[in-house]
């Protein structure tokens, strides 16, 4: 605590903050951050009774806090006492930690302008009276609450950016931030605010690395070719060689030919970007090769924001489906124990897979496919109007589930609005759901399932479904889920499968399912890999973050 001492030795008034500050001090630098402000003391030496000063401070706090219900409730509960602008060590520490945090907000990809540390410092410096101090007190609480929520659960409200991001954000009680800060050590409290996941920390490191790389000019010139392969020569190959070197996939080389070393480098690049590692720089690979550092840095910034939206307990065992990665994984205690390729929703406007979390409760073996109403009316009804025997492998049923004789129905008189029938595909190897589906009941009617269309799993971009997630290895996925509750998971599953009848197998312990969207992901070695923004969602998020004040570090002027 700092005091201003009169010549007669009496401690007349406490300065509002800082160490080693004289009466004439304005701002003191501490470790590169502006963390200490000394207020003018003139107002406090005025012959105003202490009780009047206290009353003026409290009135200012009550007045300024009245526009924010949570802040008002907090100060009402603590008798309008200061938590920032008092003279105690606790207040001084809280001030210092808040200023340090908001000045370093950019390191987390947050919009520093939203907290405006320069203006906040100026507000503190301009304090001349108890009323000024009361107004500054509330302003610090406002800035604190904004920062705390932003760094813990995100800057943006995701569904406002894209309607298919329907994740439930784990917002904390705003008043609890204030009471929690008062009851805790300030430094520890601020350190605990960001997500504590390994993914978040890895992304922070990647952000620093990419900013440094961007400041140094990035990866150099792009490759001026639509595609290249082994044996090619020329300037485009030289450009590819140089880009592989600067990206770290190829050692020093003077080759002018697409040789074996360059094939291996391209394969390593393809693996790191979720592409088929054939060593050819085809269209999909070349697109990823020519994406610059600035775009990749944007992906990292968006991934940090997404990780803040996902700042919650995910489950000791959980299923993770990353849409742009086209994979589904089983994760046990933070380790991926099973992984398979997936097919996700197609790119057309009504088919992209939404992002959300739910809980898998059971699987259905030999499932029927109850055709969604949207598919019935948009795809099958027009075909039935042309030919009543269209889609003959699918049954038409009435409201009681009874099979309808197609020849007795005049389909032409129906529209999407008044079509009275449903459609069902019985269990079979050709069923659209394959031989097993994995259920986590949700309002989006999304689930994981087998498929008879196996060839799609060989594609680089696997966005073909109506929104559900198709699995390349559904049986192995089932065995992995059943392994924790059965001594013979494979045998148990096959006995049900071989019956040919539609049957349900419950999961004794339901498993959380998280459908996420990450174009910047961390692999098992801690390295960041990148995926294509297939739905353009990350681009929209970046635009919204930029509009909110988030800026890229390392951008050359």
N, C-alpha and C positions, 0 to 999 in steps of 0.2 A: 504494500500500500504506500502511496506517495502522498506526502503532506507538504503544504506550503507553510513555512515557519516564519512568524513575525520576529522582528528584532528583539522583542521582549521575551522571546523563547516560548510563547504560547502557540499551540497548534490551532490556528483559527479556522481552517477549512481544508477539507480533503480534495485533492485534484481528482478528476473523474477517471483517469486511467494512466497506466504506464509506469516505467521506471526511469530514473535518471533524467527527469524532465524538469526544466526550470520554468519559472512563471512565464517567460517569453517564448517557450518552446511551442512549436506547432505540430510537427510530425517527426517521429524518430523511426529510422529504418531498423528492422530486426531480421537478419538473415535474408535480406533481399525483399522482404515484404513490409509494407507500410502498416504497422500494427499499433502504434502508440500516438495518441493525440492528447495534447494538453489544452484544456479549455481556458478561455479568459476568466480570470477570477474577479473581475471588477464587480460583477453582479452580486457575488457572494460576500463581498466586503461592505455592501450597502447595508444601512442600518434597518434591515427588515427582520422582524422576529422569526426565529426558527420555525415556530408553528405555522406562520403564514407561508414560509417557503415550502414546508411539507404539504400544506393544503393546496398550494398552487401546482405543485408537482402532481399530486394525485388527481386533481381536477383535469389537468392536461392529459394524463394517462387515460382517465375515464372517457374524456371527450374524443381523443384520437382513436381509442380502441373500439368505440361504439359502432363503427362501420364493419367490424369483423367479429362475428358472434363468438368464435373460439378464443380469440385474444381477449375480448371483453370478459368472457367467463373466467379465464385464467386469472386476470388481474383482480377481478372481483373476489375470487376465492383466496387470493394471497394478500388482501387488504391494500391493493395498489402499490405494493412495495416493489422497488426496482430489482431486476435480476441482471441488468447490463450496465447501468449507469451509476450504480452505487459505488461506495468507496472501499468495499471489502475486497479481499484477495479473490474470493469466489467470483465476484462481478468482473474484476480485472481479467481473470483467466478466461471467463466466458467471452468477454469482448475480444480478447486476443485470438481465441480459437475461431470465432466467427469470422473475423477479418482475414485470418490466415486461410480459412476454408474458401471464402468467396473469391479471394484473390487468386486461389489456385484451382478454381472451378473448371477452367479450360482444360486442365489435365484429364478430367473425366469426360470431356466432350459436352460440357454444359454451357449454356449461354451466359457468359459473365455479365453482359449488359443487363440481364434481368435482375441481377443483385446489385449492380452498379456500385462497386466499392468506393470509387472516387467520390460520388455524390454522398454516399453514407459518411465517408470521412469528413467531407465538407460540412455536413449536417452536424456532426459531433463538434467540429472545430468552431462552428458558429453559435454554440450554446452560450447564452449570456444570462439566463435566468432559470429559476426552477421550472417555469413553464416550458422553456426551450428544452430543458433536460427531459421533461415528461414526454414531449413530442418525439425526441430522439429515442427514448426508451421504447416506445411503441414501434417506431420505424425499424429498430433493430430486431424486434420480435417478428415483424412482418417479413423482413429479409430472411431471417433465420427459418421461418416456416416454409417460405418459398424454396429456399435452398435444400432444406431437409427432405421435403417431398420430392423435389426434382432428382436428387441424387439417390434416393432410396427406391422410388417407384416410377421415375421417368418424367421427362419434360412435357411430353405430349399425351393426349388422350387418344389411344390407338384407334378406336372405332370412328373417330372423327377424321382420321387420315384415310382409312380403308374399312368399309363396312364388314369385310370378311375377317378382320382381326377382332375376334370376339372373346379375347382372353379377359378373364376376371382379374383386374389389377388389385394387388393386396395393399390397398391404401391403409395407412395407419391413422389413428385418431390425432388430429392436429393439436388438440389441447395436451395430449399425452406427450408430444414432442417437448413442449415447454416444461411440463412437470418432470419429465424424464431427465431433461437437461439439468434442472435445478437439483435433482437428487443424485446426479452422477458426477464423476470427474469429467470436466469439459473435454479434455483431449481424448479420452477413451470414448466418450459419447460420439464425438464427431468422426472418429476413426471407424466406429461401428455402423455408421449410416449407409455407406455404399454396399452393394451386394458383396457377399463374402465368397462367392463361388470361384473355383479355379478358372473357369471360363472368363469371368470378368477380369481377373488379374492378368490372364494371358492376353486379353484384348488390350488392356492398358499398355502392356509392354509392346505389343504390335503397333499400337498407335504412335508411341515414341519412335519406334524404328522407322515407320513409314513417313513420319514427319521429317525425320532426319534425311531420309532418302529423297523426299520431295524437295527439300531445301537444296539438295545437291544435284537436282536436275532429273531425277527419276531414272528410268531404264533406257533412256536414249531414244533413238529413232524407231518408229514402228516398222514392221515387215511389209514391204510393198508387193504382196502376193495374196491371192485368194486361197491357194493351197500349195504345199511343197511336199516332196517325199524323197526317200533314199535315191541317190544317184543324180539328183538335180544339182546344177551349178549356176553361178551368176551372182549378181548383186543382191538379189532377194535372199539367197542362201547366206551370204555374208551378213546381211542384216539380221537374219534369224540366229546365226551363230553368235553375233555380238549381243543380241538380246538375251539369249540363253546364258551367256557369260555374266552379264550384269545382273540377271535374276538369280544367279547362283546355281544353275543347273548344269553348267559346263565349265571345266577348267580352262586355263589359257590355251588358245588354239588359233592357228592361222589358216585353218582349212577353208577352202573355197568350194568344197563339195559337201553335199548332204551325206556324210559318211556315218559309220557305225557309232562313233562317239556322239554325233548329233542326234541320231536316232534314239540313243539311250537317254540323252538330255530331254528330248521331247517326250519320251515315255514318262520320265520322272515328273515333268511338268503336268502331263495328263493325269497321272495318279493324284497329284496335289490339287487338281481342279475337277476331280470327279468325272473324268472323261475316260473312254476306253483306251487303254495304253497300247495302241498299235504302232506308235512311233511315227505316224504320218501327221503332218501338219495340215489336216483337212480344214474345212470351213469352220466347224465348231471349235476346233483347237486354235486355229488362227485368230478367231474372234477373241478368245481369252488371252492369247499371247499379246495382242495389240491393245488390251485395256491398260491404261496408264496408272501410275502410282496414285494420282489424285482420286481416281474413281475407286481404287482399292481402299484408300484411306476413308472415303465416304462410307464404304461397306463396314469398316471397323467402327466408325462413329455410330452408324445405325445399329450395329450388333450390340454396342454398349447400351444404347437406349432400350433395345429389345430385352437385354439381360436385366435391366432395371424393371421392366414390366413383369418379368418372370422371377422376381426376387421373393421366392417363397419356397417352402419345403417341397421337394419333388417326389419323395418316396424313396425308401431304402432300396426297393426294387421298383423300377418303372420302365415304361416303354416310351421311346423317343422317336418321333417321326419328323425328320427334317425335310420339308417339301422340296426346296431347291437341290438338296443333296440326293433326292430320290432313294432314301434309305429308311429302314425301320430297324431299331435296335432295342435289345433288352439290356438294361443297365442295372447292375447289382453293386451296391456300395461304391458307386462312382466309377465302376469298371464295366466296359462294354463286354458282355458275355455272349451275346448273339447279335448277328447283323445279317440283313438280307436286303437285296435291291427291292425297290418299290416303283409302282406306277401311280401318279397322282392325277388330280383333276386337270382336264384339258384347258387350253388357254382361252376358249370362247367365254363370253361374258357371264354365262350362267353356270359354268362348271368348275372354276377354280376351287381347290380345297380350302376350307376356312381354317383359321388358327384358333385352337382352344384346348382346354384340358378336361378330362373326365376320368372315369374309373372303369376298367374292363372287369366284367363280372362273370362272363361265361363265353364258351364257344359253341357253335352249332355245326355238327358234322352232317354231311349230306343235306345241305340246306336247300330249301325252296327259295326262289327269288321272287319276292313280292315287288313287282315293278312299281317304282315311285310314280305318283300321279303325274308329275311333270313330264316324265318320259312317255307315259301312256298317252297323254293328250297331245304332246308336241311331236312325237315320233311315230307311235304306232297307230293312233287314230287316223291320221292322213293316209297311211298305207292301207288301213282297213277299208277306208272309203273307196279306194281304188280297186281293192281286191279283198274280199272277206276272208280269204285263206292266207293272207299275209301273216308272217310271223307265226306260222302254224305250230311251232315248237312251244308256244306259250299259250296256256289256257286262259280263256276269258271267263270270269266268275261274277255272279251277282252279289248282292249285299249280304247274302247268307253264306257265301263261299261255295255255292253250287256251280258246277261247270255249265256254261251257256253254249247252246248249239249255234254256231256262227251263221249257218244258213238261214236261221230264223230271225236274224237281226238285220235291220236296215241301217247300216252305219252312217249313211249319208245324211240322215236327219239329225245327227248329233254334232254338238260343238264341244270345245274344251270345257265350257261351263256346265253343260247339262249331260255329259256322257255318264251313264249310270253304272258302268261296269268297272271291275278291277281286272288285273292280269297277273298271272302267276306262272313261273316256270318250275316244274317239279324237279326234284333231285336227279342229277345225272352228271356224267363227266363233262358234258357240254354246257352245263348250267353256267350262267353268267358269273356266278359267285364261286365257281369251281366246286370243290368238295368240302370246304370248311370256311366259316366266317367267324370273326372274333368281335364280340359285342361289348360296347361300352355305351349303353343307351343315352342318346343325346338328341336335342331338338333339331340338330342339323342333319340327322339321318346319315351320319358318316360312320363307317366301320372299316375294319381291315378284313381282307378276304383273299381267297385263292382266285385263280382265273384260268380259263382254257387258252387264253391268248398269250402263250409263253414267249413268242418271238419279240414282243415289245421290250422285254428286259434287256435285250442286246443293244438298245438305242442309247445314245448319249443323253438325249432329252426325252424323259419318259412322262409326258403329260398327256394322257389319253382318256382318262376315266371321266365319269359323270361327277366326280368329287370324292368318292371313296378311295381308299388306299389298297391297291392290289399288291400282293407279296409274291416274290419269286420262289421262296422256299417256305410255303405255309405249313407243311407237315413238320419240318424241323422247328419252326416257330412254335407250333403246338407242343412239341416234345419239350422245348425249353421252358414253356410256361407250366407244363404238368410235372416237370422234374422235381419241383419242390413239394409235391403232394402225392407222388406215386413212386413206388419202387420200380415200376416197369412202364414209364410214360409212353414209350413207343408201342408196346403191346396193348396197353389200354386203349390208346387212340385207334389203332388198327382194328381192334375187335369191333368198335363202334362203327368205323368206316366200312368194314366188310359186311356189316349187316344190311347196308344199302338203305336203311331207314333214317329219316331225319331225327336226330337226337341231340340233346343238349348236355354239355359237360360243364359243370360249374367250377369256377376257380375258388378253392377254399379260402385263399387270401386274395381278394380283389387287387388288381394292379393299376396304379395311376397311368394314364396315357396322356402324353403331351405332344400335340401336333404343333410344331414350331416352324419358323421360316428364318433361316440364317444363310446369308451369302458369305459371311466370314466365320469360319469355324476352326476350332483348335483340335488337332489330331492327338493321338495317344502320346506322341513325343513332345507335345507342347508347342508345335509349330502351327501357324495359322494357314489355313487353306481357304480357297475362294471358290464360289459357285456362281452360276449365272442367275440374275434376277428375273426369273422366268415370268412372274406375274407383274413385274414393275413395281412391286410394293415398296421395296427398299428405296427406289428412286423417289417415290411419293413421300416416304418418311424423311429422307434427306432434305427434300425441298421444304417440308414443314419445319424441320429442325433449323435449317438455314434461316427461314423466315422468323423463327423464334429467337434468333441471335447466335446460334452455334456457328463457329467459324473453324476452318481447317488451319492447323498449325503447319508451318513449313512451306506455305505457299510463297513462291518467289514474286517480288513486286515487278 
